[in-house]
Amino acid sequence: MNINNYLYLSAILFTIGAVGVVVRRNAIVVFMCVELMLNAANLTLVTFSRINGTLDGQVVAFFTMVVAACEVVVGLAIIVTIYRSRRSASIDDASLLKR
Amino acid sequence: MQPLLTIQSPETALFWFLAPLAVLAALGMLLVKKAVHSALLLAWVMITLAIFYIAQDALFLGIVQVIVYTGAVMMLFLFILMLVGVDSSDSLTETITGLRPIAITAAVGFGGLLVSLLGHATLGRQAVGLEGANALGNVQGLAELLFSKYVWPFEVVSALLITAALGAMVLAHHQRTNARPTQREQAVNRFRSGSLAGAAGLPGPGVFARHNAVDVPALLPDGTPAPSSISATLKARGDVIDSSQFQLDNVDTTVVEEK
């Protein structure tokens, strides 16, 4: 097996995540798709770390995980705040800036 | 000269077994209706990725992936799902016309571009593998890098974590702008609202003497079902049973004698 297969897998997962962000309407599902994209990027970093024979890629993937955890905490807090004021977790409903 | 990487056949089998499952789960995440099912499928994708990390000599990241992602992050997602509940945004109908075909076309183009790019790109050398870098152990190697070359990003990330925790607390904090109503005021408001339901309480679910489960709306004196007797969550989930089937006219009351 070629090690590039991991990179292909990560590209496919990243694309699926991107489609999910565009297509789904539930803010929480959109958020989960963002997580999927971050995970796919992490797989690329780990694979390149193995290709290059250094651990730098793994350190960067570790930082990505920390940033993703922060992003989840703040993002979910925003979703809860929006839900509290408008009783909806749909991203189509939060369109006040448009009008 | 570092030894070149050869991928053993167990890893190949693992990849071809798990990678299609991961892609299927990710696709299912887009297609299933309920957000909870999406969350479970995403947890499966994350566990698959953790196995891939461990297979690729990234032991520490594999464990952290399981603990941080499938443990903490997905736990948080499910917790928020429980808090927010189900609503109409779970439906898969498209609100912007033509969004879905455009999104799929763009995704096929983007994915094709990425894959063909990866197919054509060359690093100019063979894959090395991590045996050399992991000679003293994966955790030791990572720690050495983290506390020497990457010590400044490490500190910045710690500041980011504290900021995120503070931000979540600020966002979740709810400041009261008016005084909390006393029990007496609440009682007065209930009677002033004019509806009997407010004063006497909402009717309980269930058709007494025939069916008293929580998923059947109570019957009003005129025989119509009372929608206010059912939890809104059950209604949104579509788990409400029609109470008309418990009306006496519709129930088979013929007695069959046993011989």
HADDOCK unambig.tbl for C-alpha pairs under 7 A between the chains (distance, minus, plus):
assign (segid A and resid 1 and name CA) (segid B and resid 7 and name CA) 6.46 0.50 0.50
assign (segid A and resid 1 and name CA) (segid B and resid 12 and name CA) 5.86 0.50 0.50
assign (segid A and resid 8 and name CA) (segid B and resid 115 and name CA) 5.90 0.50 0.50
assign (segid A and resid 9 and name CA) (segid B and resid 19 and name CA) 6.90 0.50 0.50
assign (segid A and resid 11 and name CA) (segid B and resid 111 and name CA) 6.55 0.50 0.50
assign (segid A and resid 11 and name CA) (segid B and resid 114 and name CA) 6.32 0.50 0.50
assign (segid A and resid 11 and name CA) (segid B and resid 115 and name CA) 6.60 0.50 0.50
assign (segid A and resid 12 and name CA) (segid B and resid 111 and name CA) 6.30 0.50 0.50
assign (segid A and resid 13 and name CA) (segid B and resid 23 and name CA) 6.51 0.50 0.50
assign (segid A and resid 13 and name CA) (segid B and resid 26 and name CA) 6.88 0.50 0.50
assign (segid A and resid 15 and name CA) (segid B and resid 107 and name CA) 6.03 0.50 0.50
assign (segid A and resid 15 and name CA) (segid B and resid 111 and name CA) 5.69 0.50 0.50
assign (segid A and resid 16 and name CA) (segid B and resid 26 and name CA) 6.73 0.50 0.50
assign (segid A and resid 16 and name CA) (segid B and resid 27 and name CA) 6.65 0.50 0.50
assign (segid A and resid 19 and name CA) (segid B and resid 103 and name CA) 6.20 0.50 0.50
assign (segid A and resid 19 and name CA) (segid B and resid 104 and name CA) 6.90 0.50 0.50
assign (segid A and resid 19 and name CA) (segid B and resid 107 and name CA) 6.30 0.50 0.50
assign (segid A and resid 20 and name CA) (segid B and resid 30 and name CA) 5.67 0.50 0.50
assign (segid A and resid 22 and name CA) (segid B and resid 103 and name CA) 6.85 0.50 0.50
assign (segid A and resid 23 and name CA) (segid B and resid 100 and name CA) 6.36 0.50 0.50
assign (segid A and resid 25 and name CA) (segid B and resid 89 and name CA) 5.63 0.50 0.50
assign (segid A and resid 26 and name CA) (segid B and resid 89 and name CA) 4.89 0.50 0.50
assign (segid A and resid 26 and name CA) (segid B and resid 90 and name CA) 5.72 0.50 0.50
assign (segid A and resid 29 and name CA) (segid B and resid 35 and name CA) 6.10 0.50 0.50
assign (segid A and resid 29 and name CA) (segid B and resid 38 and name CA) 6.96 0.50 0.50
assign (segid A and resid 46 and name CA) (segid B and resid 53 and name CA) 6.92 0.50 0.50
assign (segid A and resid 50 and name CA) (segid B and resid 56 and name CA) 6.92 0.50 0.50
assign (segid A and resid 50 and name CA) (segid B and resid 128 and name CA) 6.72 0.50 0.50
assign (segid A and resid 50 and name CA) (segid B and resid 129 and name CA) 4.80 0.50 0.50
assign (segid A and resid 50 and name CA) (segid B and resid 130 and name CA) 5.43 0.50 0.50
assign (segid A and resid 51 and name CA) (segid B and resid 127 and name CA) 4.24 0.50 0.50
assign (segid A and resid 51 and name CA) (segid B and resid 128 and name CA) 5.25 0.50 0.50
assign (segid A and resid 51 and name CA) (segid B and resid 129 and name CA) 5.69 0.50 0.50
assign (segid A and resid 52 and name CA) (segid B and resid 127 and name CA) 6.35 0.50 0.50
assign (segid A and resid 52 and name CA) (segid B and resid 128 and name CA) 5.78 0.50 0.50
assign (segid A and resid 53 and name CA) (segid B and resid 128 and name CA) 5.06 0.50 0.50
assign (segid A and resid 53 and name CA) (segid B and resid 129 and name CA) 4.97 0.50 0.50
assign (segid A and resid 53 and name CA) (segid B and resid 130 and name CA) 4.82 0.50 0.50
assign (segid A and resid 53 and name CA) (segid B and resid 133 and name CA) 6.32 0.50 0.50
assign (segid A and resid 54 and name CA) (segid B and resid 130 and name CA) 6.72 0.50 0.50
assign (segid A and resid 54 and name CA) (segid B and resid 133 and name CA) 5.77 0.50 0.50
assign (segid A and resid 55 and name CA) (segid B and resid 133 and name CA) 6.61 0.50 0.50
assign (segid A and resid 55 and name CA) (segid B and resid 142 and name CA) 6.49 0.50 0.50
assign (segid A and resid 59 and name CA) (segid B and resid 142 and name CA) 6.55 0.50 0.50
assign (segid A and resid 59 and name CA) (segid B and resid 146 and name CA) 6.87 0.50 0.50
assign (segid A and resid 62 and name CA) (segid B and resid 61 and name CA) 6.87 0.50 0.50
assign (segid A and resid 69 and name CA) (segid B and resid 73 and name CA) 6.72 0.50 0.50
assign (segid A and resid 70 and name CA) (segid B and resid 161 and name CA) 5.96 0.50 0.50
assign (segid A and resid 70 and name CA) (segid B and resid 164 and name CA) 5.39 0.50 0.50
assign (segid A and resid 73 and name CA) (segid B and resid 164 and name CA) 6.86 0.50 0.50
assign (segid A and resid 73 and name CA) (segid B and resid 168 and name CA) 6.31 0.50 0.50
assign (segid A and resid 74 and name CA) (segid B and resid 164 and name CA) 6.08 0.50 0.50
assign (segid A and resid 74 and name CA) (segid B and resid 167 and name CA) 6.40 0.50 0.50
assign (segid A and resid 74 and name CA) (segid B and resid 168 and name CA) 5.17 0.50 0.50
assign (segid A and resid 77 and name CA) (segid B and resid 168 and name CA) 5.56 0.50 0.50
assign (segid A and resid 77 and name CA) (segid B and resid 171 and name CA) 5.95 0.50 0.50
assign (segid A and resid 77 and name CA) (segid B and resid 172 and name CA) 6.03 0.50 0.50
assign (segid A and resid 78 and name CA) (segid B and resid 171 and name CA) 6.59 0.50 0.50
assign (segid A and resid 81 and name CA) (segid B and resid 171 and name CA) 6.66 0.50 0.50
assign (segid A and resid 81 and name CA) (segid B and resid 172 and name CA) 6.63 0.50 0.50
assign (segid A and resid 83 and name CA) (segid B and resid 84 and name CA) 6.96 0.50 0.50
assign (segid A and resid 89 and name CA) (segid B and resid 89 and name CA) 6.59 0.50 0.50
assign (segid A and resid 90 and name CA) (segid B and resid 89 and name CA) 4.80 0.50 0.50
